[in-house]
Amino acid sequence: MTTKATTTKATTTTATKTTVTKKAAAKKPATKAASARKAPVTAKALQGKIIQHLRGTQGTYEEKATPQAWWRATSFAVNEFVMAGLTDTQKTHSRYDTRAVNYLSMEFLMGRLLSNNLHNLHLFDVTRAALEGLGQNLDDLLEEEPDMALGNGGLGRLAACFLDSLATMNLPAVGYGIHYEHGLFEQHFRDGRQIERPDAWREYGNPWEVCRPESAQQVKLYGYVETRYEGATPKKVWHAGRTIKAVPWDIPIVGYDGANVNILRLWESRATNFFDWDVFNAGGYVDAQAEQAQAETISKVLYPNDETDAGKELRLIQQYFFCAASVADIVRRYRRAHGDDWTSFPKLVAIQLNDTHPAIAIPELMRVLIDDYDMAWKDAWGICQQVFSYTNHTLLPEALEKWTVRLFEKVLPRHLDIIYDINHQFLTQQVDAQWPGDDAMKQHLSIIEEGHERMVRMGHLSVVGSHKVNGVAQVHSDLVRTDLFPEFHELWPEKLTNVTNGITPRRWLKACNPRLAALIDQHIDADWPLHLDKLKGLIAKADDAKFQQAFMAVKRENKVDLVAEIHRLTGIEVSPDALFDVQIKRLHEYKRQHLNLLHILALYRRLLDNPEYNMVPRVFLFGAKAAPGYHLAKDIIFAINKVAERINNDSRIGGKLKVVMLPNYRVSLAEKMIPAADVSEQISTAGKEASGTGNMKLALNGALTIGTLDGANIEIAEEAGADHCFIFGLTVDEVKALNARGYNPYDFYDHDEEIRAVLDWLDSDYFTPGQPGALASIKHSLLQGGDPYKVLADFRAYSDAQRNVDEKYRDGTAWARSAIINTATMGKFNSDRSIQDYVDRIWHLKAYPRDN
C-alpha cells in the first residue's frame, strides 16, 4: 500500500476549517425535500403544551422547574402526538382485522426515546426552537432521560430496530417482553474491576409508558397434573401451586414520517393476593409481604445469575411468565373479534421467537388450545406449526438453552407432558419415517437429551414447533444448515432460511449523527432514512476533495464531543487528532476483546523498546459489560483497565497510545461513540458471531472495519469492497481444519517471541504492582485452557492488519474515500430490508397505513 505525504495531523487540521457544528446540523434542513416535511405543530404552540405539562402534569413552574421536570414536560407534550398516532393505528388495525406479527423477545434494548420520537415525528427542530424560547437547551434535556436498558446487547438492540421498522413500514406488530425493574445492571469500576449496581431506569416513572390493567393476565406455576377420564378419553388437568399476575405496560413505537405507532407490551409480575392481613395483624410484618416479594422478583432484573439452582429456576420462570402472558394476550385479542372460531387464527397471527428464550410459548399455546378450549391435538399442533417461527442467533452450544427435566417437573409439569407428546409424535411419525429404525438418529434429534441428567433442548423444540427457522447472516444461516441443524435441514429442506440483520438508520445515523445526516441531506434526496439505498449517491462524491474535507470535518467534530465525554466519565485526556479504534459489544471470549488487548500490549512493548517507533497516535476505546457470573470476562475487563492505567500514565511513549474502557456501556453511550469511530473492531473467531449489528452501525457512520470473515462482516466487505476494510485471520473452514488436526496454542507461544513476551507480562506485577499474577487468568485460558477461540492463531494476522490500518490512516485522502464509501454502501443493512425479508419469506404481512 502506498503512503502519501499527507499526514494525519494535516488532514485533521484541514478538516477543522470546515467544521459543521452539532447545533447547526440539527437546526438547518438542507434541501427542499427536507424542509417540505412539516412538523405537526408550530414552535409557539408546542411551547404552550410544554408549559401546560410543566404546570398541570408536573406541578411546577418555569422559574422553579429542574432539568428533569423540563424533560418530562417536553416528553409529555410530544406524547400527545404519539398517543394520537397510536389511537389511529389501533383503530385501523381493528377496522381491517389485520394479520399481525407478535415479536417475543427477552430483550428490548430501547435506549432513550425522546430524541428518536422527535426525529420520527419531524419535531426535532420545532422542539429545539420551542425550548430555546423558554430558556432551555434540548441537548441538555435529552441527557436527563435514562436509558430503557431492557437488554444486554445485539439481541435486544436488534429487536428495538425491528420494532422501529415495523412501525415505519405500516406493518401491524406487537412486541412482547418483560417490564424489568432494573434492566441488566449499571456498571461501575472499582480499582479496575466491574461492579454491578441496580439499573433503576424507571425509579421516578417513565413518561412514555402506559399501564393497561384491563389486559392483565394470570400466570400459573408449580403444582401437579391430574389425569381425568371422560369415558375412555383421558384429559389432563393442571392444578397450579401458585398464580402470578402479569400486568402490561405499553410503550408506543413511533414510525418514521407519520407512519404507524405500534406498541411494545412489557409484562410486570405481581402477586395475586399480595398482602396477608391475618399474618400482619399477628405480628408477621415481613412475612405478610412475602408473596408480593416473591412474585415481583420475576420482573426484577434481566438475566439473574444462573450459576445456582435458584437462579436457573428464576430464569425459566421469567421465560414462561412473559410467554404465557403474551400467548394469553394474543388469544384474548383474537377472540375479541372471532370468538371461538379458530379457523382464522393462523391466518391472522404470526409469532416470532427471538432466540430460544421464548420457546416455551410453543407448548404454552398447545396447553391453551387443548386444555382451555378442548381442541384436538392434531388441530392444535397444526395451528402451532403455522403460527410459530424461530430466529436462531448463535452456534455456541452454551447459548442453545437446555433445562433439566427435573426443573420442568417442578415448575411446569403440564408443559413437560406436552413436550413429551410433541417429541413422541415427532420421533415416531417424522424421524422414523425419514430414518427407519435408526435409534441413534432419534436420540440425536430428540427434544429430550438423554444423559447423566435428562435435559429439555429448547433449540430442538423451537425448530420442531416452527414452520420457519432463520439465521441472521448468510454465513451463519449456512452454518445453521450444515453444522448446527443438518439433520433438521435434511428432514425439512424448506424450513431453514436466512434473513440478514439490519439496523434502523433513523436512530443510528439521522438521530445519533446529526452533522453527518445534514451533510448527506445536501447531496442526496432527504428521504434516505426511508430508502437507505439512496446513500449510493454519495459514491460519486468519494473522490471529491471538498466533500472529503466536509466528511472528515464531521468526523473530527464528533471526536471532539467524545473527547469531552471521555474526560467527564473517566478523567482521561485523549486527542481528537488520534485515530479512534473502537470495540463496543458484550464482553465474551468469542468476541475476543483479549485479542485486541494483546495487540495493545504489543504496541506498548514496541514503544518502550523504541520510543521513536513510528505509529499513528491511537486511542483504543472499549465499551462492554460482562455477565456477573462470567469470571474470565470480568478478568478481561480488569486487565484492560489495569493496562490502560499504566499506559495512559507512561510519559515515555509520548501520548502515542491511549486506552479507555468507558463505564456502563449502553445505547446512549453508543450513540456518542459510533459517530466518532475511525476503526470498527469486529474480530470474533470465524463461525462464532451470528451476524453482529454494531459492525453495521459503525460502518454506516464512516468507520472502517477490521474484522474476520464472520457474521455480517462478510456481507459488509462485499458491499463496501475489500479495499475499504481490513479483513484478516482464519476462515470458518480453516478453523474447522485446525480443530480437526489438533490445535496447540503453545506452538504460537513457543515460536513467536512477541506473543510470549506479552503473555508473560500478564504473569508479572507490572500492571498490578504488588499483585503478581493478578492478570494471569487470561494467559492461562489461552495456554492451559486451550485457547478455544484461536486468539493466538490469529494474533499475527491481526497485528499485520493493524499495520495496514496505520499505514492507510496516514493517507488522509485514501482514508476519507474509504470512510465515505463505507457510509454510501450500507443500504443493504437497513432493518427495513430485514423486515421486508421476514414479510416475504416468513410472516406474509400486509401494510396498513393508519387512517387519520
N, C-alpha and C positions, 0 to 999 in steps of 0.2 A: 504494500500500500504506500503510495507516495505521500510525502508530507510537505505541505506548503509552508511558506514563511509566516503565514498569518498565525499569530499566537492566540491562545485563549483570552489573554488579557486584552489584546487589541480588539478581539471580536466583541467581548462584553462591554468594552468602553464605547465602541460604535453603537452597540445596542442601547446603551444608556441614553444616547442622544435622541432616540426615537421612542422613549418611554410612553407607554399607554397606562394611565393610572387606573386603579380599580374602580374608583367612583365614576370617572369619565366613561369607562367601558360600560358600567351598569346604567348610566344615565342616558346615554345618547344612542338611540337606534340609528343604524347606518344606512338603511335602504328604504325605499318607498314601501316595499313589501313589509318590512319590519314595522314602520310607522303606521301602516294601514290597519294593523291589528289594534282595535280599540279596546281599552280597558272597560269593564262593565260599570265603572263609577269614576267620577272626577276626583281630583286630589282634595278639593274643598269638601265634597260630600263625604269622602272617606274620613277626613278629619272629624266631621260630626259624629260618625259612627264610632270612631276610636274614643272620643271624649265621652260619648254616651256609655260605652262599656267601661271606661275608666271610672266614671262616677256611679253608674247604675249597677254594673256587674261586680266591679272591684271595690266599690265603696270608698273611693279616694278622690283626689282632685289634682290638677296639673302641678301645683307648686309642691305638693307633698309626695306625689307618686314616685315609687322606686323604679329602677330599670326593669325589674321583674314585673311590676304592675303594668308598665307601658307595653312590655312584650305580650303579656296576657291580654290586655285590652286590644292590642293590634290583632292578635290571633283570633279573638272572639269576633272582631269586626270582619275579618276575612272569612271566618267560618259562616257568616250569613250567606255568602255566595256559594260556599262549599255545600251547605245543607240544602240550599235551593236546588243545586245541581243533583244532589243525592235524591231528593224527593222526585224530581223529574225523571231521573233514571229508573227509580223503583216503579214508578207509575208505568213507564214504557215497558219494562220487563213484564210487569203484571198484565198489561193490556195484550201483549203479543204471546204470552205464555212461552217464554223463550227457553231454549236449551242453554244450560249454563255449566261451566266447569267449576268444581269445588276443589280448591287447591289446599291440600292438607300438608302442613309443614310444622315441625317442632320449632323452627326458627323463622323469624321475620326481622331482619336487621334493618330497620326503617330509618335510623338516624333522626335528624331533625326534619320537621315538616313545614315550617313557616316559609323558608326560602323556596323550597320546592313547590309549594302550593301557589306562592306568589308568581313564580315563573310560569307555571302551567295555566294560571288564570290570566296571565298578562297584566298582573297588578304590581309587578316589582317596582317599576319606575314611578307609578302613581303613589304607591305606599311610601317610597323614599321621599317624594316631594311633600306628601301629606305630613310625614313625621318631621321633616325639616322645618315646615311651617309651625310645628308645635315645639320646636327646640330640641328635637330628638334625632339621633343618628341610627338609621336602620341597621347598619353593620354592627353597631354595638348591641342593639336589641337582639339581633339574631344569635349572638353569643350567650344570651340568657337562657336559651332553650336547651334542656337536657336531651341527650340522645335517647331515642327509644331503642335501647340496646337489647333487643329481644332475640339475639342470635350470637353466634360465635365467629363466623367467618363467611366464606364464599357461599355456602349453602343458604344462609339466611339473607345475604345481600342479593343473591340471585332471585330468591322468592320476592323480595321487595321490588326488584327491577321488573319481574314478570307482572306483578300487580299494576305497576305504572303502565306497562304496555297494554295490558288487557283493557284498562280503562281508556287509554288513549285511542285504542282501536275499536272502541264501542262494543266490546265483546262482553256478554254477561258472565260475571265471575264473582265468586266469594272466596276470600282467603280465610282459612281456619287455623288457629293456633292457640297458644296458651298466654294468658294475661299475667306474665311473670311479674311478681312484685319487685324483684331485684335484677332481672336480666341475668347476664353472665356474672361478672364481678367487676369492680373498679380496681384497677391495677396500680399499685404503688411500688416503689423500690426502697428497700431498707438495706444499706450497705451493699447495694447491687442486686439483692435478692428480691424476687417477686413476692409481694404481699397482697393477698386478696382482701378486699373490703366490699361490703354490700353496695350494690349499684342501685340506689333508691331513686330511680328515674322519675317516678310519679309521687314522690313524697308529698308534694303540695298540689297534687291533681294534675290533670292533663287537659288543656282546652280543646284538644282535637277529638277526644273520645266521648261516646255517649253510652250510658248503661241501658240495657234493654231487658228489664226484669220480666217482662211479659213473655220472653222467649227462653227463660231459664229451663234447664233440664235436670233430671235426676239420673245419677250415675251409680250403678251398683258394683259392689266389690265383695270378695271373700264368699263365705257361706258354703253351701253344698248343693248338689244336683240330685233331684229325686226323679225316678222313672215311674210314671203313672201309665196305666193301661186303660184305654177306652176301647173295650172289646179286645181284639187281638193287636191293636195298634199301640205301640209304646209312644209316650210323649214325655220329653224331658222338661222338668220344671226347676228353675234356678231359684233357690231360697238364699237371697243375699244376706250376708252377715252385716253389711254396712251400706249406707246410702249417702252419697255426696251430692250437694247441689252445685250445678255448673251455671254460673251467671255470665251472660255475654256482654262484652264491651265492644262497641263498633267504632272503628276508625275509618273515616271516609278516605278513599283513594281517588285523587283528582286526576283525571285525564288531561292531556295537553290540548290547548287550543279549543276549549269549550266542549270537549268530549264528555263521555260518561263519568259519573262518580260512582264507583263500586265500593264495596266495604271489605274491610279486614275484620273478621269477628274473632275476638280473643276470649277464651273462657277462664273465668276466675273460680277457684274452688272455695266453697263454703260448706259448713256443717248444716245439716237439715234442721237439727234442734241443737243450737249451739250453746245454750246456757241452761244448766240444770239448777233450778231454784231450790229444790229439796236439798241437794248436796251443798249448795251455797249457804242456805239457812242453817245447815247442820255444822257449819264451820269449815267446810272444804272449799275455801275460796279459790284455790288454784285448780283443784280437781273439777270444779264446776265448769271451767272453760276448756277442759282437756280435749273434748271432742272438736271444739272450734279450732284449737291449735293444730290438732292432727289433720283436720280437713284442709286448713289453709296452707299447710306445708306443701301440698301438691302443686300449687301455683306460686310457691315462694321464690324459687330460684331455678334458672336454666341449668340443666345438666349437673345435678348433685353428684358429688364424688361417689362412684360406684365400686370402690375397692372393697366395701363391706357388703354383707348380705342385706343390711337395711338400705344401703344406697341403691343396690340393684333393684330391690323391691319398689322403692320410691320411683325410680326411673320407669319401670314397667307400668306402675300406676299412673304416672304422668302421661305416658303414651296412650294408655287406654282411656284415661279421663277425657282427653281432648278429642279422641277419635269417637268415643261413644256419644259425647255431647254433640259433635259435629254431625254424625250419622243421624241422630235423633232430630236435629235441626233440619237436615236435608229432607228427611221423611216428613217432618211437620210441614215444611214449605210446599212439598209436592202434594200432600193430602189436602192442604187448604184449597187447592184448585181441582183436585182429581178424586178426592175421597179414597175409597178402597179399590179403585180400578188401577191395577198396576201395569197395564199394558203399555202405557206411555212412559213409565219410569226410565227405562234405558234409553228412550228417545230424547228425554229432557234432562237427564242427569249424567254428568261425567265427573268422576272423582279421580284426581291425580295424587298419587302418593309420592311426596318429595323425599326420596330415600326410604329406608326400611322403617324409620321411626313410626310412621302411621300404618304399618302393615296390619296391625291388629284390627283396623277398620274392616278388613275383609270378613273375618269370622263374626265381627260385630253386626254387620249388615245381614249376614246369614242368620244370626240369632234373632234379630228383629223380625225378619220376614217369616221365619219358621215358628218361633215361639210366640211372638206378639200378634202375628197376622195369619197364622195357621197355613202358611204356604207350603206346598210340597217341595221336598228337597231339590228335585230336578229343576223346578221352575225358579226357585230362589238362586240356585247356583248359576243357572243360565243368565239371570239378571246381573249377578255379581260379575261374571266374566265379561259382560258387555259394558259395565259401568266403570270398572277399575282399570287404571293404567299406572305404571310404576317407572319412576326415573331412578336409575342407578347412578350413584355419584362416586363410587370407589371400587377399586380392585383389591384393596387391602383386606385381608381376611378378618382382622380385628374390628373393622368398621362394618362388616356384614353381621348384623346383630344376631345373637343366639341367646335364648333364655332357657334356664333349666326347666324340665318338665315339673320338677318339684315345686318351683316357684309358681308356675302356671296353675298347678293343682291347688295351691293355697289362695292365690289372688283371683284367678279367673277360671274356675273349674268348668263352667259351661263352655267356655271358648276352647278349652283343651279338648273336650268331647267333639266339638265341631271340627277342630283342626285334625283330630284323628280320623274323622269321617271324610274330610276333604282328602287327606293323604291316602286313605284306603281306596277311595274311588280313583284317585289319580294313578296309583301304582297298579291297581288291578285292571283298570279299563284302558289306560293310555300307555304307561310304561311297558306293561306286559304285552300289549298289542304290538308295540314297536320292537321290543327285545324279548321275545317269548322265553320264559324260563330263566332269564338272566337275573338271578338274585343279587349279584354284585351291583348291577346297574340300579336295581330297585333301592338298594342300600345307599348308593351314591346320590340318587335323586330324591330320596325320601325327605319330606319336610321334617321328620323326626330323625335326628342324628343319634345313632347308637354309639355307646362308648362307656367310659367309666361312669359318667352320669349322662342320662339322656337329655338331649337339648332340642329346642324348637328352633329351626333355621328360618329366620324371618325373611331372608333374601329368597329362599326357595318358595315360601308362602306367597311372597309378592309376585313372583314370576308365574306360579301356577294359577293364582287368582286374578290375573290381569289379562286383558286382551292385547295390550301393547306394553313393551318394555323398551325404554330408550336410554342410550348412553348420552354423554353431553359434549363430546367432541369426536371427530371421525376416528382418530386413532383409538380413543377409549372405547367407542362402540364396537370397533373391530375386535378389540381385546375381550370385550364382554362376550362376543360371539365365539371367539377361538380359545380363550383361556379360562374365563370365569364360568360361563354357562354353555359350553359347546354341545352338551347333550340336549339341553333345552332347545338350543338352536336347531339341532337335528330333528327334534320332535316337532317343533313349530317353526319352520323356516321363515314365516312371515311375521312372527311376533316381535323379534328384536330389531330395533331400528335406531337411527341416530337423529338427535336434534342438538346441534352445536349451540352452546350457551351464548348469551348476549347480554349487553348492559344498556341501560336507558341513557341516551345522550342528553336527555333533559336535565338530569341531575349531574351526570358525570362529564359534562362539558359546559352546557349552557349555564347551569346554576353554579357549579364549583369553579369555573374558569371564565368569568365574565369578560376579561380582557381578550382572551383568545376568541370567545364567541363573537365579540364586537368586531374583531379583525376579520373573522370569517364572513360575517354579515356584509362586509364591504365588498366582497369578491364573488359571492355566490348567492343564490336565492335564499331568502331568510327563513324559508320553511324547511331548512336542512334538519332541524331537530325531529321532524316527522319523516324525512326521506334522507337518511344518512348517506346513501349512495351519492348524493349530490356533492359530498366532500371531494369526490374525484375531480371536481372542477379546480381544486387547488393544485393538482399535479402540474398544471400549466404554469403555476407560479413558483414551482420549486427551484427554478434556476434564475428567478428574478431577484437581483441583488437587493432592491428596495424592499420587496416582500420578505426576503430572508432576514433583513435587519429588523423589520417590524415584528416578525415572528419571534426572533430571539430576544427582542426587547420585552415582549410579553413574558417570555420565559424568565428573564432576569428579574423583572418586577415581581413575579410570583415567588422567585427565590428570595428576594429581599423581604417579602412578607413572611416567608417561612423562617428566615434567619431570626426575625423578631420573635416568632412563636417558639423557636428552639430555645432562645435565650430566656424567654418568660417561663418555660416549663422546666428547663434544666440548668440555666445559668451558663451554659456552654456558648462560647462565641465562635461562629463559623463565618466564612466569607462567601458572599453570593457569587464571587468570581470563580470559585472552585467548581469542579464537576460534582453534581449531586447524584449519588449512586444509592438507589432506594430499594429495599426489600421489605415489603409490608404484607404480612399474611400470618395465619395461625402458626404458632411455633410447633413444628413437628419434624422429626428426623428426616422424613422423606422429602420435605421441602428444603432441607439442607442449609439452614442458616449457619450451621457449623462449617460447611464448605466455604461460605463467604468469610467466616471468622478466620479460618486457616489462611486464606489468601491475604486478609488484613495483617495477620501476624507475619506472613512472608514479606509483605511490603515494608512493614515496620523494621524487620530484621535487615532488609536491603538498605534502608535509610540509615540505620545505625552503623552498618558496615561501611557505608559510603554516603556521608552527608550531602554529597553533590549528585546523588543518584537522580537521574533525570526522569521526573514523572509530573504529570499534570496534577496540581493540588486537588485533592479529592476529599469529599465528605461522604462517609458511609452512614446511611440513615436506616434504622430499623424501627419497625413497629410490630409488636407481636405479644399475644398472651399465650401462656402455657396452661393447659388443664391442671387444676390443683393437684391431682394425683399423678401427674406425669413428671416424675422426678428428673429424668435426664433432660427433658425440655426446659425445666426450671433451672437446671445446672447450665444449660447453654445460655439462657438469659443472664445468669450470674456472670458467666465467663465474658460475654460481650460487654457487660457493664464494667467489669474489672479491667479488661483490656482497654476499653475506652478511657477509663480514668487515668491509666498510666500513659497512654499515647497522647491524650489531649493536654497533658501537663508536662510533656517532654520537650524542652526548648531545643534539644539537639536536632530535631527533624524539621525545624523552621516552619511549622504550620502546614507542611505539605499533606499531612494526613490527619483527619479528624474522624471520630466515631461517635455516633449518638444513637442511643435507643430511647425513643420518646415514650413516656409512660402512658398507660391507659389508651392504647390504640383503639380507635373506634371510627365510625363513619365520618363524624365531623372533623376528626384529625386527618383522615384520609383525604378529605376534600381540600385540605391545605397542602398536603404532601404531594399529591398526584400532579397538580398543575406545575409544581416546581421541580419535578424529577427530570434529570437528564438521562439516566440509565435505569432500566427496569430489570430487576433481578428475578428471573423465572427459572430456577436452577434445580428443580426436582429431579430425582432419578427417573430416567425414561421408563414410562409404563406405569408410574405411580400416581401422577396428577391426572385426575379425570379430565379436567378442562382448564380450570383457572378462569377467573374473571378480572382479577387485578391486572393481569397482563393486558387485557383489552382496554381497561381504563387508562393505564399508563401510556400505552401506545397511542390511544386516541388523543391524549394531551401532549403528544410530541416527544415522548421518551423512547429511546432506542432499547430494544430488548436484548439482553444477554441471557441465553437460555438453552436448554436441552431440547431435543426433538420429542417433546412430551406434551400431552394435552392439546390445548388450542394454540400453543406456540407454533406448532407445525402449520396450522392454517394462517396464523398471523404472518409467519415468514413467507408463505405462499402469496398472500395478499400484498404485503409491503415489498417483497423481493429480498433475496439473500444478501444483497449489498447494503441493506438498510437495517440489519440486525446482526447479532453476533451469536451464531449457533455453535455449540461445542459438545463434546462428550459422547459417551456410549449411546447407541440407539437401543430401542427395545429389543431387537434381535441380538445385539451384541451383549446386552445384559443377560439375556437368556443363555447365550453361549458361554459366557463367563461363569455363570452359575453351574452350567452343565459340566464343565471341565474342572470345576473346583476353584473357588476364589480364595486367595490367601492374602489378606491385606499386608502381611509382613513383607511380601515381595516388594511393595512400594516403600514401606518404611525402611527396609534394608538397603535399597538401591537408589533412593532419592534423598540426597543429603538435606535438601531444604525441608522436605516433609518430615524427616527425622528430627531436625532441629526444632521446628515449630511444635511438634508433638511433645518433645522432651521439655520444651519451655513450659508446657502445661503441668508438668510434674513438679516444677520448681515453685518457689515462692516469689518469683519476680513480679507477678501481677497481684499477689496476695501476701504482702510482707508479713512474715511471722506465721504464715499458714501454708507450708509446703504441701503440694498435692491437692489443694482446695479445688483446682480445676481439672484434676486427673481423670474424673469420670468420663470426660469426652474422649481422652486418649484411650481409655480402657474400652469404651464402646467401639472404637474404630479398630482396635487391635485384638484384644482378648474377646471382645463381643462380636468379632467377625465382620464389622463394617457392613451391615445388611443393606445399606443404601448406596454403597460404592462411592463414598466420598473420596477415598484415596485413589481409587481407579480413575476418577475424573479430575483430580486436582490439577495435574499438569496441563490438560487441555483447557481447563477453566482459567488457569493463570495465563496461558498464551492468549486466550480470547480477551482477557482483561488488558493485555499489552496492546491488542488491536483497538480496543476501546480508547486507550490512552492516546495512541497514535492518531486515530481519526479525530478525536476531540481537538487536537492541535490545529487541525484544518477547519477553521470556522465555517467556511463556505460549504465544505462537504458535509459537515455535521448538520448545519442548518437545512441543507437539502434533504438529508435523510429524516430529520425530525418532521419536516413538512410532509414528506411522502408517507410517513407513519400515520400522521393525522388524516391525510387525504384518503388512505386506503382501508380505513377501519369500518367502512359502511356495512360490511357483512356481519359485524359483531353487534349490531343493533338488536336489543331484546325484542323489538317489534318483528324482526325477521324470525327470531326464535319462536315467538308466539305464533306467527303465521305457519311455521313448520308444524307446530303442535296442532294447530287447527286443521291443516291439510292432511296430516298423517295419523292423527290420534283422536282429537276431540270433535272435529266436524261441527264447529260452531258457526253461527251466522251473526254478523254485526247488526246491532240495533241502535242507531243514533237516538239520543233521547229526544222526546217531544218537549218543546218549550215554547 
